[in-house]
Amino acid sequence: MSQYKSFNLQEVKMYNLGDVLSIQYTGFKHYGIYIGNNTLIHNSKKFFKVEEISLEDFKDGKEPKLSSIKSSSPELSIQRAKKFLGIPYGLFSENCEHFVRVVCGLEKESTQVQKYLITALGTGVLLKSDNTIVQAAGGAAAIGALLTSSEKSPVKNSAVLACLAAGIAFLATQG
Protein backbone atom coordinates (compact mmCIF):
# COMPACT_ATOMS: atom_id res chain seq x y z
CA MET A 1 0.00 0.00 0.00
CA SER A 2 1.29 3.45 -0.94
CA GLN A 3 2.21 5.91 1.81
CA TYR A 4 1.06 8.80 -0.36
CA LYS A 5 -2.50 10.01 -0.29
CA SER A 6 -4.06 10.27 -3.72
CA PHE A 7 -6.16 13.26 -4.63
CA ASN A 8 -8.23 14.43 -7.53
CA LEU A 9 -6.75 17.50 -9.24
CA GLN A 10 -10.26 18.75 -9.98
CA GLU A 11 -10.85 19.08 -6.24
CA VAL A 12 -7.92 21.50 -5.85
CA LYS A 13 -9.24 25.05 -6.27
CA MET A 14 -6.83 27.70 -7.40
CA TYR A 15 -7.64 31.36 -7.01
CA ASN A 16 -6.08 34.32 -8.77
CA LEU A 17 -4.50 37.21 -6.91
CA GLY A 18 -7.17 39.80 -6.17
CA ASP A 19 -10.14 37.42 -6.51
CA VAL A 20 -12.98 38.33 -4.17
CA LEU A 21 -14.29 35.19 -2.50
CA SER A 22 -17.55 34.80 -0.63
CA ILE A 23 -18.85 32.29 1.87
CA GLN A 24 -22.62 31.83 2.14
CA TYR A 25 -24.02 31.77 5.66
CA THR A 26 -27.69 31.71 6.58
CA GLY A 27 -28.97 35.12 5.56
CA PHE A 28 -25.70 36.74 4.51
CA LYS A 29 -22.40 36.36 2.65
CA HIS A 30 -18.94 36.95 4.04
CA TYR A 31 -16.28 38.40 1.72
CA GLY A 32 -12.51 38.44 1.52
CA ILE A 33 -9.85 39.20 -1.08
CA TYR A 34 -7.35 36.51 -2.06
CA ILE A 35 -3.75 37.72 -1.72
CA GLY A 36 -1.89 34.51 -2.61
CA ASN A 37 -0.23 31.70 -0.68
CA ASN A 38 -3.63 30.42 0.47
CA THR A 39 -4.35 33.62 2.40
CA LEU A 40 -7.02 36.31 2.27
CA ILE A 41 -7.65 39.67 3.85
CA HIS A 42 -11.16 40.23 5.17
CA ASN A 43 -12.99 42.44 7.65
CA SER A 44 -13.86 40.03 10.42
CA LYS A 45 -17.07 40.40 12.39
CA LYS A 46 -15.66 37.76 14.76
CA PHE A 47 -12.43 39.66 15.52
CA PHE A 48 -13.84 43.17 14.84
CA LYS A 49 -11.10 44.22 12.42
CA VAL A 50 -9.53 43.78 9.01
CA GLU A 51 -7.11 40.88 9.23
CA GLU A 52 -5.10 38.43 7.17
CA ILE A 53 -6.38 34.86 7.44
CA SER A 54 -5.64 31.47 5.93
CA LEU A 55 -7.95 30.24 3.20
CA GLU A 56 -8.80 27.24 5.36
CA ASP A 57 -9.88 29.44 8.29
CA PHE A 58 -11.80 31.77 5.95
CA LYS A 59 -13.69 28.80 4.49
CA ASP A 60 -15.10 27.90 7.92
CA GLY A 61 -16.01 24.46 6.60
CA LYS A 62 -17.86 25.94 3.61
CA GLU A 63 -17.00 26.16 -0.08
CA PRO A 64 -15.92 29.66 -1.20
CA LYS A 65 -17.42 31.07 -4.38
CA LEU A 66 -15.95 33.67 -6.70
CA SER A 67 -17.85 36.90 -6.19
CA SER A 68 -19.12 39.11 -8.98
CA ILE A 69 -17.32 41.94 -7.15
CA LYS A 70 -14.14 42.43 -9.17
CA SER A 71 -11.27 44.84 -9.49
CA SER A 72 -9.82 46.16 -12.72
CA SER A 73 -6.41 46.10 -11.00
CA PRO A 74 -6.01 43.07 -8.71
CA GLU A 75 -2.46 44.05 -7.66
CA LEU A 76 -3.63 47.51 -6.60
CA SER A 77 -6.55 45.94 -4.71
CA ILE A 78 -4.15 43.78 -2.71
CA GLN A 79 -1.99 46.83 -1.89
CA ARG A 80 -5.09 48.70 -0.73
CA ALA A 81 -6.28 45.71 1.33
CA LYS A 82 -2.96 45.55 3.19
CA LYS A 83 -3.31 49.23 4.13
CA PHE A 84 -6.65 48.42 5.81
CA LEU A 85 -5.18 45.81 8.19
CA GLY A 86 -6.34 46.58 11.74
CA ILE A 87 -9.22 48.88 10.72
CA PRO A 88 -12.21 48.16 13.01
CA TYR A 89 -15.34 46.34 11.83
CA GLY A 90 -18.68 48.17 11.67
CA LEU A 91 -21.86 46.56 10.36
CA PHE A 92 -23.33 49.69 8.76
CA SER A 93 -20.16 51.43 7.57
CA GLU A 94 -17.14 49.10 7.67
CA ASN A 95 -18.27 45.51 7.06
CA CYS A 96 -16.64 42.86 4.88
CA GLU A 97 -18.61 43.88 1.78
CA HIS A 98 -17.74 47.57 2.20
CA PHE A 99 -14.10 46.50 2.57
CA VAL A 100 -13.84 44.41 -0.61
CA ARG A 101 -15.71 46.99 -2.69
CA VAL A 102 -13.43 49.82 -1.54
CA VAL A 103 -10.19 47.89 -2.08
CA CYS A 104 -11.45 46.92 -5.55
CA GLY A 105 -11.92 50.62 -6.35
CA LEU A 106 -15.72 50.42 -6.32
CA GLU A 107 -18.37 52.46 -4.54
CA LYS A 108 -18.45 51.84 -0.80
CA GLU A 109 -21.76 50.14 -0.20
CA SER A 110 -23.20 46.99 1.27
CA THR A 111 -26.00 45.58 -0.84
CA GLN A 112 -26.75 43.10 1.93
CA VAL A 113 -27.35 45.88 4.48
CA GLN A 114 -29.41 47.79 1.89
CA LYS A 115 -31.58 44.73 1.28
CA TYR A 116 -32.26 44.16 4.97
CA LEU A 117 -32.99 47.82 5.71
CA ILE A 118 -35.31 48.31 2.72
CA THR A 119 -37.10 45.04 3.44
CA ALA A 120 -37.59 45.95 7.10
CA LEU A 121 -38.71 49.49 6.33
CA GLY A 122 -41.05 48.43 3.54
CA THR A 123 -42.59 45.67 5.65
CA GLY A 124 -43.04 48.07 8.56
CA VAL A 125 -44.80 50.59 6.32
CA LEU A 126 -47.01 47.84 4.89
CA LEU A 127 -48.03 46.62 8.34
CA LYS A 128 -48.34 49.94 10.20
CA SER A 129 -49.79 52.41 7.72
CA ASP A 130 -53.52 53.07 7.48
CA ASN A 131 -53.18 54.37 3.93
CA THR A 132 -53.68 51.78 1.16
CA ILE A 133 -51.40 53.62 -1.27
CA VAL A 134 -48.59 53.85 1.29
CA GLN A 135 -49.09 50.18 2.22
CA ALA A 136 -48.81 49.16 -1.44
CA ALA A 137 -45.61 51.21 -1.84
CA GLY A 138 -44.06 49.74 1.31
CA GLY A 139 -44.88 46.16 0.40
CA ALA A 140 -43.60 46.63 -3.14
CA ALA A 141 -40.34 48.20 -1.87
CA ALA A 142 -39.78 45.18 0.37
CA ILE A 143 -40.48 42.77 -2.49
CA GLY A 144 -38.19 44.73 -4.81
CA ALA A 145 -35.34 44.44 -2.30
CA LEU A 146 -35.89 40.72 -1.78
CA LEU A 147 -36.02 39.99 -5.51
CA THR A 148 -32.86 41.90 -6.39
CA SER A 149 -30.03 39.54 -7.26
CA SER A 150 -27.15 39.11 -4.85
CA GLU A 151 -24.38 41.72 -4.90
CA LYS A 152 -26.58 44.24 -6.74
CA SER A 153 -28.01 47.31 -5.04
CA PRO A 154 -31.76 46.92 -4.40
CA VAL A 155 -32.43 50.67 -4.20
CA LYS A 156 -33.50 51.24 -7.83
CA ASN A 157 -35.67 48.11 -8.06
CA SER A 158 -37.37 48.92 -4.76
CA ALA A 159 -38.04 52.53 -5.76
CA VAL A 160 -39.46 51.58 -9.15
CA LEU A 161 -41.74 48.89 -7.70
CA ALA A 162 -42.87 51.19 -4.86
CA CYS A 163 -43.82 53.94 -7.33
CA LEU A 164 -45.56 51.49 -9.62
CA ALA A 165 -47.54 49.90 -6.78
CA ALA A 166 -48.47 53.30 -5.33
CA GLY A 167 -49.68 54.44 -8.76
CA ILE A 168 -51.77 51.32 -9.27
CA ALA A 169 -53.21 51.60 -5.74
CA PHE A 170 -54.02 55.27 -6.34
CA LEU A 171 -55.79 54.50 -9.62
CA ALA A 172 -57.70 51.70 -7.95
CA THR A 173 -59.06 54.14 -5.34
CA GLN A 174 -60.31 56.54 -8.01
CA GLY A 175 -63.51 55.91 -9.39
Stockholm file with secondary structure:
# STOCKHOLM 1.0

chainA/1-175         MSQYKSFNLQEVKMYNLGDVLSIQYTGFKHYGIYIGNNTLIHNSKKFFKVEEISLEDFKDGKEPKLSSIKSSSPELSIQRAKKFLGIPYGLFSENCEHFVRVVCGLEKESTQVQKYLITALGTGVLLKSDNTIVQAAGGAAAIGALLTSSEKSPVKNSAVLACLAAGIAFLATQG
#=GR chainA/1-175 SS CCSSCCCCGGGCCCCCTTCEEEEEETTEEEEEEEEETTEEEEEETTTTEEEEEEHHHHHTTSCCEECSCCCSCHHHHHHHHHHTTTCBCBTTTBSHHHHHHHHTTCCCCCHHHHHHHHHHHHHHHHHHCSCHHHHHHHHHHHHHHHHSCTTSCCHHHHHHHHHHHHHHHHHHHCC
#=GC SS_cons         CCSSCCCCGGGCCCCCTTCEEEEEETTEEEEEEEEETTEEEEEETTTTEEEEEEHHHHHTTSCCEECSCCCSCHHHHHHHHHHTTTCBCBTTTBSHHHHHHHHTTCCCCCHHHHHHHHHHHHHHHHHHCSCHHHHHHHHHHHHHHHHSCTTSCCHHHHHHHHHHHHHHHHHHHCC
//
